[in-house]
Amino acid sequence: MRARLLDPFQRFFGSEAAGGIVLLVCTAIALAWANSPWGNGYASLLHHAIPVGGGRFALELTVHEWINDGLMALFFFLVGLEIKREMLTGELASIRRAALPIAGAIGGMIVPAALYAVFNGGGAGARGWGIPMATDIAFALGIVALLGPRVPVALRIFLAAVAIVDDIGAVLVIAIFYTSSISRSCAMIAVAVLAVLLILNRAGVRNAIPYLLLGIVLWIAVLLSGIHATVAGVLLALTIPARRRGASDESLLERLERFLHVPVAFLIVPLFALANAGVRIGGASSSGVTMPVLGGVVVGLVIGKPLGITVASWLAVRSRIAALPDGVSWRLLRGVSCLGGIGFTMSLFVGALAFADAALLDSAKLGVLLASCVAAFMGWFMLRSAATTR
């Protein structure tokens, strides 16, 4: 039974950790390309428009938009599937087990945002407060994988659960705070499609095709409504049936989650890194306007993340709302909290939503890259030291 319960986590760790390596390679390629003599070609490619359809049904987005609004909707769909599974059968299914990662994640969102606001409150970069809030699970688990069995499985599960709660917070932040204007008619269409999807679920439909076809309609409606299109991925995931027909059967949710892990980890997220990590090092100016953004992101991720996760977790244990998992010491938890400062994918994503100004966005990207490198080293060093002295 225990092996069956842990199987989703083993698959999760395997694909996400290996995907982190591919993600790192694509990040290096993007940086090298953007800062090479062919840097203008990199920018031109991302801004090249690709039309789909025709007439009244034409949809024209740039390469960058197809990746960020289109392919990343599948990333958020997978995130939504993982969130639903965790809330039904995983670490977030019981209040007692969920209390520690929920507390840690909340602290790990509030403190970084507050520290960023200290640097940028009332300034040009104020809108970027959501950038240092989220954890990149692929990179974080990749670092944990380097340490092998010296890191307890319970600690890996805690890190995954914190990142999943982080993702919930990030989705809410994107939907509420990074949506400018809303088209009421398109939003109503999205609500109607969502209602049909829920009816299919209640009617016991277990075939993936109706959900995916209606999911495309939902994505278009959300995109045209003004709400960020990736929110459609999460909404669609919440309608996917999680019930099994028999003890030996896989649910539709599990089948889709298994199917999507590889393309998301090895294609979609690396493409996102290739399209978004290409910051011109010289372009990220050190002016009085952009430096607070860079400083706020770095301090928020490197200091705010581990501080928020650790303190909130300690308060939860101290107040007996939660308990430390078996085999997990406070030294180990502090180490994994440092890995929470690897913001990367979600941080870059929020940064692209927060800033239209190229200089501010470049500074935010540079801050995310620097902070993620520092957080990765800190987390690896602290976990290695704590695991050696166990």
MIZA-389401 format. One line per field, with one value per residue (C-alpha): y, z, x. Coordinates in nm, 2 decimals, m for minus. Example, Ala and Ser with C-alpha at 12.3 -4.5 7.8 and 13.67 -1.06 7.14 Angstrom:
BEGIN
v: [m0.45 | m0.11]
w: [0.78 | 0.71]
u: [1.23 | 1.37]
END
This chain:
BEGIN
v: [0.00 | 0.24 | 0.17 | 0.25 | 0.58 | 0.68 | 0.58 | 0.91 | 1.09 | 0.86 | 0.93 | 1.30 | 1.32 | 1.12 | 1.34 | 1.67 | 1.62 | 1.50 | 1.78 | 2.03 | 1.94 | 2.00 | 2.33 | 2.43 | 2.36 | 2.56 | 2.85 | 2.85 | 2.85 | 3.14 | 3.35 | 3.27 | 3.34 | 3.67 | 3.80 | 3.67 | 3.86 | 3.68 | 3.83 | 4.04 | 3.72 | 3.58 | 3.87 | 3.87 | 3.51 | 3.55 | 3.84 | 3.66 | 3.64 | 3.30 | 3.31 | 3.02 | 3.00 | 3.26 | 3.53 | 3.59 | 3.29 | 3.40 | 3.40 | 3.56 | 3.54 | 3.58 | 3.29 | 3.42 | 3.44 | 3.09 | 2.96 | 3.16 | 3.16 | 2.84 | 2.58 | 2.70 | 2.64 | 2.27 | 2.32 | 2.48 | 2.20 | 1.95 | 2.17 | 2.16 | 1.78 | 1.75 | 2.00 | 1.80 | 1.47 | 1.60 | 1.74 | 1.42 | 1.14 | 1.30 | 1.51 | 1.78 | 1.53 | 1.54 | 1.85 | 1.70 | 1.61 | 1.92 | 2.17 | 2.18 | 2.24 | 2.48 | 2.68 | 2.67 | 2.77 | 3.06 | 3.20 | 3.14 | 3.36 | 3.64 | 3.71 | 3.73 | 3.96 | 4.18 | 4.21 | 4.29 | 4.56 | 4.71 | 4.77 | 4.87 | 5.01 | 5.30 | 5.28 | 5.17 | 4.81 | 4.78 | 4.57 | 4.29 | 4.18 | 3.84 | 3.75 | 3.60 | 3.41 | 3.07 | 2.77 | 2.60 | 2.23 | 2.10 | 2.27 | 2.22 | 1.84 | 1.83 | 1.96 | 1.71 | 1.43 | 1.51 | 1.41 | 1.08 | 0.87 | 1.10 | 1.32 | 1.15 | 1.08 | 1.27 | 1.58 | 1.55 | 1.51 | 1.82 | 2.02 | 1.89 | 1.98 | 2.33 | 2.38 | 2.27 | 2.50 | 2.77 | 2.70 | 2.74 | 3.08 | 3.18 | 3.09 | 3.30 | 3.59 | 3.57 | 3.55 | 3.83 | 4.07 | 4.03 | 4.06 | 4.41 | 4.43 | 4.16 | 4.10 | 4.00 | 3.82 | 3.60 | 3.54 | 3.42 | 3.18 | 3.04 | 3.00 | 2.82 | 2.58 | 2.52 | 2.43 | 2.17 | 2.02 | 1.98 | 1.82 | 1.57 | 1.49 | 1.43 | 1.22 | 0.98 | 1.06 | 0.91 | 0.96 | 1.23 | 1.36 | 1.56 | 1.73 | 1.82 | 1.95 | 2.17 | 2.26 | 2.42 | 2.62 | 2.72 | 2.83 | 3.05 | 3.21 | 3.28 | 3.42 | 3.66 | 3.75 | 3.92 | 3.67 | 3.51 | 3.20 | 2.97 | 3.00 | 2.79 | 2.50 | 2.49 | 2.53 | 2.24 | 2.02 | 2.07 | 1.92 | 1.60 | 1.29 | 1.15 | 0.85 | 0.50 | 0.25 | m0.03 | m0.09 | m0.19 | 0.09 | 0.43 | 0.73 | 0.98 | 1.23 | 0.98 | 0.88 | 1.24 | 1.32 | 1.03 | 1.12 | 1.49 | 1.46 | 1.38 | 1.64 | 1.91 | 1.84 | 1.78 | 2.00 | 2.27 | 2.41 | 2.40 | 2.59 | 2.84 | 2.88 | 2.92 | 3.20 | 3.38 | 3.34 | 3.52 | 3.84 | 4.07 | 4.11 | 4.45 | 4.54 | 4.50 | 4.85 | 4.95 | 5.26 | 5.38 | 5.26 | 4.90 | 4.82 | 4.80 | 4.54 | 4.33 | 4.37 | 4.30 | 3.98 | 3.85 | 3.93 | 3.80 | 3.46 | 3.41 | 3.55 | 3.58 | 3.23 | 3.02 | 3.27 | 3.25 | 2.87 | 2.80 | 3.04 | 2.96 | 2.58 | 2.64 | 2.83 | 2.55 | 2.29 | 2.50 | 2.56 | 2.19 | 2.25 | 2.03 | 1.80 | 1.74 | 1.44 | 1.13 | 1.15 | 1.52 | 1.76 | 2.14 | 2.15 | 1.95 | 2.16 | 2.48 | 2.34 | 2.24 | 2.59 | 2.74 | 2.54 | 2.72 | 3.03 | 2.87 | 3.06 | 3.03 | 2.91 | 3.07 | 3.38 | 3.44 | 3.39 | 3.64 | 3.88 | 3.88 | 3.96 | 4.23 | 4.44 | 4.57 | 4.79 | 4.59 | 4.74 | 4.64 | 4.29 | 4.23 | 4.33 | 4.10 | 3.81 | 3.88 | 3.88 | 3.55 | 3.39 | 3.51 | 3.43 | 3.08 | 3.00 | 3.13 | 2.95 | 2.63 | 2.63 | 2.73 | 2.45 | 2.19 | 2.29 | 2.30 | 1.97 | 1.80 | 1.92 | 1.82 | 1.48 | 1.41 | 1.48 | 1.28]
w: [0.00 | 0.09 | m0.23 | m0.42 | m0.24 | m0.31 | m0.68 | m0.80 | m0.61 | m0.76 | m1.11 | m1.03 | m0.89 | m1.19 | m1.47 | m1.29 | m1.17 | m1.52 | m1.68 | m1.47 | m1.65 | m1.99 | m1.85 | m1.74 | m2.09 | m2.26 | m2.02 | m2.10 | m2.48 | m2.44 | m2.25 | m2.50 | m2.80 | m2.66 | m2.59 | m2.91 | m3.24 | m3.34 | m3.05 | m3.28 | m3.46 | m3.12 | m3.05 | m3.41 | m3.39 | m3.06 | m3.21 | m3.54 | m3.57 | m3.65 | m3.75 | m3.70 | m3.86 | m4.09 | m4.12 | m3.80 | m3.64 | m3.70 | m3.40 | m3.45 | m3.18 | m3.18 | m3.12 | m2.76 | m2.70 | m2.84 | m2.60 | m2.29 | m2.35 | m2.54 | m2.45 | m2.09 | m2.06 | m2.08 | m1.81 | m1.59 | m1.68 | m1.54 | m1.24 | m1.19 | m1.22 | m0.96 | m0.73 | m0.76 | m0.69 | m0.39 | m0.24 | m0.30 | m0.22 | m0.15 | 0.10 | 0.10 | 0.15 | 0.53 | 0.74 | 0.96 | 0.68 | 0.48 | 0.77 | 0.75 | 0.37 | 0.36 | 0.65 | 0.49 | 0.15 | 0.29 | 0.48 | 0.17 | m0.04 | 0.21 | 0.32 | m0.03 | m0.15 | 0.15 | 0.11 | m0.26 | m0.16 | 0.07 | m0.22 | m0.47 | m0.28 | m0.48 | m0.75 | m1.11 | m1.02 | m0.76 | m0.98 | m0.97 | m0.61 | m0.73 | m0.89 | m0.59 | m0.45 | m0.63 | m0.63 | m0.94 | m0.86 | m1.15 | m1.05 | m0.67 | m0.71 | m0.95 | m0.66 | m0.42 | m0.67 | m0.67 | m0.30 | m0.36 | m0.07 | 0.19 | 0.17 | 0.33 | 0.11 | 0.36 | 0.30 | m0.08 | m0.04 | 0.18 | m0.09 | m0.36 | m0.14 | m0.07 | m0.44 | m0.52 | m0.27 | m0.41 | m0.75 | m0.62 | m0.48 | m0.81 | m1.01 | m0.79 | m0.80 | m1.18 | m1.21 | m0.96 | m0.98 | m1.33 | m1.53 | m1.66 | m1.83 | m1.88 | m2.17 | m2.00 | m2.30 | m2.34 | m1.97 | m1.98 | m2.26 | m2.05 | m1.75 | m1.98 | m2.11 | m1.76 | m1.66 | m1.94 | m1.84 | m1.48 | m1.61 | m1.81 | m1.49 | m1.29 | m1.58 | m1.55 | m1.88 | m1.87 | m2.23 | m2.26 | m2.60 | m2.50 | m2.21 | m2.44 | m2.72 | m2.48 | m2.31 | m2.64 | m2.65 | m2.28 | m2.35 | m2.65 | m2.44 | m2.14 | m2.38 | m2.54 | m2.21 | m2.09 | m1.81 | m1.87 | m2.09 | m1.86 | m1.60 | m1.84 | m1.79 | m1.42 | m1.46 | m1.71 | m1.47 | m1.19 | m1.41 | m1.50 | m1.33 | m1.05 | m0.96 | m1.06 | m1.19 | m1.01 | m0.78 | m1.07 | m1.30 | m1.35 | m1.34 | m1.63 | m1.41 | m1.35 | m1.71 | m1.83 | m1.56 | m1.65 | m2.03 | m1.98 | m1.75 | m2.02 | m2.28 | m2.02 | m1.84 | m2.15 | m2.42 | m2.29 | m1.99 | m2.17 | m2.47 | m2.21 | m2.08 | m2.43 | m2.50 | m2.17 | m2.01 | m2.29 | m2.10 | m2.25 | m1.96 | m2.08 | m2.14 | m1.77 | m1.68 | m1.33 | m1.31 | m1.00 | m1.16 | m1.24 | m0.95 | m0.69 | m0.91 | m0.93 | m0.56 | m0.46 | m0.66 | m0.53 | m0.16 | m0.19 | m0.33 | m0.15 | 0.19 | 0.19 | 0.07 | 0.32 | 0.60 | 0.53 | 0.49 | 0.80 | 1.03 | 0.92 | 0.96 | 1.30 | 1.41 | 1.28 | 1.47 | 1.78 | 1.80 | 1.74 | 1.42 | 1.24 | 1.31 | 1.15 | 0.93 | 1.05 | 0.98 | 0.91 | 1.13 | 1.14 | 0.97 | 0.68 | 0.66 | 0.65 | 0.37 | 0.16 | 0.24 | 0.07 | m0.24 | m0.23 | m0.35 | m0.69 | m0.85 | m1.22 | m1.43 | m1.24 | m1.15 | m1.51 | m1.61 | m1.35 | m1.45 | m1.81 | m1.69 | m1.45 | m1.68 | m2.03 | m1.99 | m2.13 | m1.89 | m1.58 | m1.73 | m1.80 | m1.45 | m1.31 | m1.53 | m1.42 | m1.06 | m1.10 | m1.26 | m1.00 | m0.71 | m0.84 | m0.87 | m0.52 | m0.37 | m0.55 | m0.41 | m0.06 | m0.05 | m0.18 | 0.06 | 0.36 | 0.28 | 0.21 | 0.54 | 0.74 | 0.57 | 0.64 | 1.01 | 1.06]
u: [0.00 | 0.28 | 0.46 | 0.14 | 0.09 | 0.45 | 0.45 | 0.31 | 0.59 | 0.85 | 0.73 | 0.71 | 1.06 | 1.20 | 1.05 | 1.09 | 1.45 | 1.56 | 1.36 | 1.55 | 1.87 | 1.71 | 1.57 | 1.92 | 2.06 | 1.78 | 1.84 | 2.21 | 2.13 | 1.88 | 2.14 | 2.41 | 2.19 | 2.05 | 2.40 | 2.56 | 2.60 | 2.28 | 2.08 | 1.86 | 1.76 | 1.65 | 1.43 | 1.29 | 1.20 | 1.01 | 0.81 | 0.73 | 0.35 | 0.18 | m0.18 | m0.42 | m0.76 | m0.91 | m1.18 | m1.38 | m1.21 | m0.85 | m0.62 | m0.28 | m0.02 | 0.36 | 0.59 | 0.65 | 0.27 | 0.20 | 0.46 | 0.36 | m0.02 | m0.06 | 0.19 | 0.22 | m0.16 | m0.07 | 0.19 | m0.08 | m0.32 | m0.06 | m0.02 | m0.39 | m0.41 | m0.13 | m0.31 | m0.64 | m0.47 | m0.28 | m0.60 | m0.79 | m0.54 | m0.20 | m0.02 | m0.29 | m0.58 | m0.58 | m0.56 | m0.29 | m0.05 | m0.13 | m0.08 | 0.30 | 0.35 | 0.05 | 0.20 | 0.55 | 0.41 | 0.21 | 0.51 | 0.72 | 0.48 | 0.41 | 0.77 | 0.93 | 0.65 | 0.69 | 1.06 | 1.02 | 0.77 | 1.03 | 1.26 | 1.00 | 0.70 | 0.55 | 0.82 | 0.82 | 0.88 | 0.60 | 0.39 | 0.65 | 0.57 | 0.45 | 0.78 | 0.96 | 0.66 | 0.68 | 0.92 | 1.04 | 0.99 | 1.19 | 1.51 | 1.45 | 1.40 | 1.69 | 1.92 | 1.76 | 1.83 | 2.20 | 2.21 | 2.04 | 1.91 | 2.08 | 1.77 | 1.47 | 1.17 | 0.95 | 1.15 | 1.11 | 0.74 | 0.74 | 0.92 | 0.68 | 0.38 | 0.51 | 0.57 | 0.22 | 0.06 | 0.29 | 0.14 | m0.21 | m0.11 | 0.06 | m0.24 | m0.46 | m0.22 | m0.21 | m0.59 | m0.66 | m0.37 | m0.23 | m0.55 | m0.61 | m0.95 | m1.21 | m1.45 | m1.78 | m1.91 | m1.60 | m1.59 | m1.95 | m1.87 | m1.58 | m1.82 | m2.07 | m1.80 | m1.68 | m2.03 | m2.06 | m1.73 | m1.85 | m2.17 | m1.97 | m1.78 | m2.10 | m2.24 | m1.95 | m1.79 | m1.43 | m1.32 | m1.06 | m1.16 | m1.47 | m1.28 | m0.98 | m1.20 | m1.40 | m1.07 | m0.96 | m1.28 | m1.23 | m0.87 | m0.98 | m1.27 | m1.03 | m0.76 | m1.01 | m1.17 | m0.85 | m0.79 | m0.45 | m0.51 | m0.31 | m0.58 | m0.79 | m0.55 | m0.61 | m0.99 | m0.99 | m0.79 | m1.03 | m1.31 | m1.12 | m1.26 | m1.04 | m1.27 | m1.16 | m1.41 | m1.23 | m0.94 | m0.71 | m0.81 | m0.64 | m0.86 | m0.87 | m0.68 | m0.40 | m0.38 | m0.35 | m0.10 | 0.11 | 0.09 | 0.17 | 0.47 | 0.73 | 0.62 | 0.58 | 0.91 | 1.11 | 0.95 | 0.71 | 0.90 | 1.24 | 1.08 | 0.95 | 1.30 | 1.44 | 1.18 | 1.20 | 1.55 | 1.73 | 1.80 | 2.07 | 2.32 | 2.41 | 2.05 | 1.96 | 2.07 | 2.18 | 1.96 | 1.79 | 1.46 | 1.57 | 1.81 | 1.53 | 1.36 | 1.68 | 1.75 | 1.39 | 1.38 | 1.72 | 1.64 | 1.29 | 1.40 | 1.73 | 1.63 | 1.26 | 1.18 | 1.38 | 1.29 | 0.92 | 0.91 | 1.11 | 0.95 | 0.60 | 0.67 | 0.82 | 0.52 | 0.29 | 0.48 | 0.52 | 0.14 | 0.09 | m0.11 | 0.15 | 0.44 | 0.78 | 0.78 | 0.96 | 1.34 | 1.33 | 1.53 | 1.51 | 1.85 | 1.72 | 1.41 | 1.61 | 1.81 | 1.51 | 1.36 | 1.66 | 1.57 | 1.23 | 1.43 | 1.47 | 1.19 | 1.27 | 0.98 | 0.69 | 0.90 | 0.99 | 0.63 | 0.50 | 0.77 | 0.66 | 0.30 | 0.41 | 0.64 | 0.58 | 0.89 | 1.19 | 1.45 | 1.24 | 1.17 | 1.54 | 1.63 | 1.36 | 1.49 | 1.85 | 1.74 | 1.56 | 1.86 | 2.10 | 1.88 | 1.80 | 2.17 | 2.25 | 1.94 | 2.04 | 2.39 | 2.28 | 2.02 | 2.26 | 2.53 | 2.30 | 2.13 | 2.46 | 2.60 | 2.29 | 2.26 | 2.63 | 2.59 | 2.27]
END
